[in-house]
Amino acid sequence: MARIVVIGAGLGAMAAAARLAVAGHRVTVYEQGATYGGAVGRFARDGFAFDTGPGLLHLPAVYRDLFVKTGKEPLEECVALTQVDPAARHVFADGTRVDLPNASRAGTVAALDAALGAGAGERWGDFLTRAREAWDRTRRPLLEEPQPADPAPLAREPYPAPKAGLLRRPTRTLAQVGARELRDPRLAALLDAYAWAYGFDPADAPASAAVLPYMEQTFGSWYVAGGLRALADAVYERCRKRRVEFVFDTPVVDVLEKDGRAVGVWLDGGGEVAADHVVSGAPVPALYRDQVVEWERGEDWPRHQVLGTGRVTVCLALRGAREADAVHRTVVHAEGDRPTVTVLRPDDPALRPDADHESVTVTATVRTTPGQEWEAFADRMVEAAGQAVPGLRDRLLWRHVRTPEDVRRDTGAAEVPGPALAGAGGRLLPAANRSPLPGLHFAGGWSHPGGGLAHAGMSGALVAGLIVEGADFRGSQ
């Protein structure tokens, strides 16, 4: 039985902790904050409650696998999952609206044809065929296997060029895919919105980011009753049942090294904790910024994504009931100086004081530039959200704005970590799960296979496999 210290209590770190505990190891989690969940946070006031991190779950099979492998109760006995249908309503700058069904390619094609004109759906469908080819080429190395020691093959672009006419020339960015292949500014905006949702600017995201809409439209979008925080609650309780120990309000300030191997951690305020393995769920950039891990920069210096984007969240407490035909998710596309925003309106009694009120969450991805005036930006977000919520301004009781700096305070990094993407010369590959220092592993959104709830859960599975099976581990089956 090994002694394992886990730094941070985010979803990826807890996923690793639960799996390692089931394998017979003694696991202790040290979390600098007062609670678990990492980016999967909750803001509550006056009977209203809001998710301050992800609002929907994609690829729920990742957490189904976690719960199957770590106990008798399956995921659906611990949380209530519901498919969101329509998956999203899109409101474009010209006023066009379209509702896209959940996990139905034929339905999506038909909806786009009806809303945008004949041929729009076919072009989107042809694009998804190429996106599937990129998905098939990269699924195992990017999602199910440890990152290879030589990631050079993943630096090559897997998205295939169309096979007809002038479109044979390569498309190097997602924005080029939208302009050249979709040939409708609204379809291009639809594609761009998927990139922004994951923290990528489509102008410099590689064409391989096409896997993001493919993933959502193929495997669906799911809501967890009580909000995504309920999933964090369930994973935490599973860890506790597997006898994982949690120590909160206790930052780790150093990883101890002896004879070229991690042998424990040093806690804030003093106190050495010995360990056979250390798993860090903290953001990789923060580890070096805060000097938790130090070694000379060189070939072994672990890479991490540098997207330069953060997320602004505006929580809106509204008087009045949610209208009967309201949809769960609306994406209002950019117009003028108004950003693209995602408006979440879950019909969930757990998030509102009573049936005569409503909790609404509005999010936008932004470049994290110094000196941003967040209240003015939030004004523009709320103005855009009015396209999705009738009578919004008259119904508004109060709002709460959460900025990238608030995210930095709570999680250690203001930026949004994106899923690992092939292409782009390898610059969008996150840190490998094996660190350059033997005995230290990385789990969570800043490590392979990248950001997002599903990807964080996969990272936990990969780290547990590497520790339990060692060099023989070849990935998930």
C-alpha positions, -999 to +999 in steps of 0.1 A: +000+000+000+016+033-011+012+067+005-002+091-020-006+129-015-030+147-039-026+185-043-060+201-048-096+188-048-107+195-083-127+169-103-097+154-120-077+152-088-107+136-069-112+111-098-076+100-094-079+098-056-110+076-057-094+052-082-062+050-062-080+044-030-099+015-045-066+001-056-056-002-020-035+030-015-037+054+014-047+088-002-047+122+014-059+153-005-046+188+006-068+216-007-058+253-003-095+264-002-124+256+021-141+232-002-137+207-030-147+210-067-120+233-081-136+252-110-169+235-104-181+261-080-214+274-066-226+309-057-257+312-035-277+342-022-313+349-011-324+314-021-309+316-056-280+293-066-258+293-096-230+271-111-199+293-115-181+268-136-194+244-163-231+242-166-235+211-187-219+177-188-206+161-221-194+125-224-211+114-192-196+079-199-164+092-182-181+096-149-202+065-153-169+046-156-155+063-125-185+053-104-186+017-118-149+013-110-150+028-075-182+014-059-215-004-061-237+026-067-237+037-104-236+074-113-273+076-120-280+065-084-259+093-071-270+122-094-300+127-117-289+132-153-312+146-180-305+151-217-309+188-227-332+190-257-329+212-277-292+211-270-291+248-277-310+277-293-288+299-314-296+336-320-275+351-347-267+388-353-292+391-381-320+379-358-322+343-372-329+317-346-325+280-348-330+252-322-305+223-325-316+190-312-296+169-288-274+142-304-292+140-337-272+147-368-302+144-391-323+167-369-295+192-368-292+192-406-330+196-410-331+224-384-303+243-402-319+239-436-352+252-422-337+282-405-308+292-427-320+280-461-316+249-482-281+236-484-270+250-450-276+217-433-258+197-459-227+219-456-228+215-419-232+177-423-203+175-447-182+194-422-192+170-394-180+141-416-146+156-418-147+164-381-154+128-374-123+118-394-102+141-372-119+126-341-112+090-352-075+099-358-070+115-325-095+100-300-072+073-284-039+093-283-056+125-271-082+110-247-076+074-238-038+069-237-010+086-217+006+113-238+035+097-257+071+105-248+074+119-283+043+139-290+056+151-324+029+130-344+002+149-325+017+182-337+004+174-372-031+186-383-055+157-385-085+176-400-088+166-437-092+191-465-123+188-486-117+168-518-133+191-543-123+223-562-105+251-547-112+238-512-084+213-516-060+239-502-053+232-465-073+250-438-050+258-409-074+275-385-110+269-375-120+303-387-107+293-422-128+262-420-159+283-413-152+308-441-141+284-468-163+253-462-195+265-445-199+296-466-225+313-445-216+338-418-242+323-395-228+288-399-193+302-393-206+319-362-221+286-350-187+269-354-168+298-337-191+296-307-180+260-300-144+271-300-150+301-277-170+279-253-138+258-247-115+288-244-102+289-280-101+319-303-112+305-337-088+329-355-058+309-342-074+276-331-063+248-354-087+232-378-087+201-355-109+221-331-137+207-354-138+178-330-155+200-304-188+205-322-185+169-334-182+156-298-212+176-285-235+169-314-226+132-314-226+124-276-251+150-264-254+175-236-266+166-201-278+185-171-272+173-135-302+181-112-291+206-086-265+220-110-231+207-119-220+213-083-241+182-074-216+161-095-187+175-075-207+165-043-212+130-056-175+125-065-164+139-031-188+115-013-174+086-034-139+095-023-150+097+013-166+062+011-133+049-003-116+064+028-098+092+010-088+118+036-094+155+028-075+184+045-089+218+036-075+253+040-041+238+037-019+250+007+010+229-004+040+252-009+066+228-021+071+193-035+099+175-017+126+159-038+152+133-028+176+115-051+158+128-082+123+117-071+093+133-055+090+120-019+064+142-003+051+178+001+057+207+024+026+224+038+020+262+043+029+270+079+053+242+081+049+204+081+064+178+059+042+150+046+060+120+032+046+102+001+055+075-023+037+094-051+024+130-054-005+138-077-010+175-084-044+187-095-034+223-093-030+244-125+004+236-139+012+273-145+005+281-109+028+254-097+058+273-112+044+308-105+040+300-068+073+280-068+056+248-056+077+229-081+111+241-092+136+227-117+157+242-144+139+250-177+151+227-204+139+199-227+121+183-197+102+215-187+066+205-189+045+223-216+011+237-208-015+254-229-013+292-231-046+303-245-048+337-229-085+335-224-107+336-193-144+333-185-168+360-171-199+347-154-229+369-145-254+354-121-289+369-125-316+367-099-349+373-116-385+378-103-412+360-122-415+324-134-396+309-163-419+309-194-432+275-204-415+274-238-381+285-225-350+265-235-322+254-212-293+269-232-293+298-256-262+310-274-266+347-284-239+355-311-218+386-311-231+418-326-211+450-326-194+454-292-216+428-276-198+395-270-211+360-278-228+348-246-242+315-234-274+318-214-283+289-191-319+287-177-322+253-160-358+245-149-345+234-115-364+241-082-331+236-063-317+268-078-345+292-070-363+303-039-397+294-053-417+290-085-421+328-089-384+334-094-356+322-118-319+318-116-301+326-149-264+323-156-247+342-185-211+334-195-186+347-221-150+339-229-127+369-231-091+377-237-075+382-203-061+416-208-050+439-179-072+468-170-105+453-183-136+471-171-156+441-160-188+459-149-192+475-183-184+442-200-211+426-178-236+453-189-230+442-225-234+405-216-267+412-199-279+432-229-271+403-251-289+379-227-320+399-232-323+382-266-328+349-247-348+360-217-380+380-223-384+411-201-350+405-185-343+441-174-377+445-158-374+411-140-338+417-126-335+418-088-297+417-086-267+404-104-233+390-093-203+392-116-175+367-115-143+377-134-112+358-144-094+374-114-120+357-091-113+324-108-075+330-102-082+336-065-102+304-061-083+280-084-049+294-090-053+304-127-074+330-144-072+313-178-095+287-193-077+254-200-089+239-232-091+202-243-060+189-259-060+195-297-037+180-323-021+202-349-009+237-343+027+224-340+018+208-307+013+241-288-022+231-276-011+199-260-013+203-222+012+189-196+017+152-197+004+132-168+039+120-160+059+150-149+097+153-156+102+146-119+096+108-112+070+102-085+050+134-094+020+132-117-004+158-130-042+154-131-070+178-139-078+203-167-043+217-170-029+182-178-035+156-205-061+153-220-070+189-211-098+211-198-135+203-195-153+181-170-150+149-191-114+155-200-105+162-163-122+129-154-101+111-180-069+126-166-077+111-132-082+077-148-049+080-167-029+091-136-044+062-115-035+038-143+001+051-145+006+048-107-011+014-103+002-003-135+034+016-140+052+013-173+028-014-185-002+010-186-013+016-221-045+035-215-082+030-211-098+001-228 
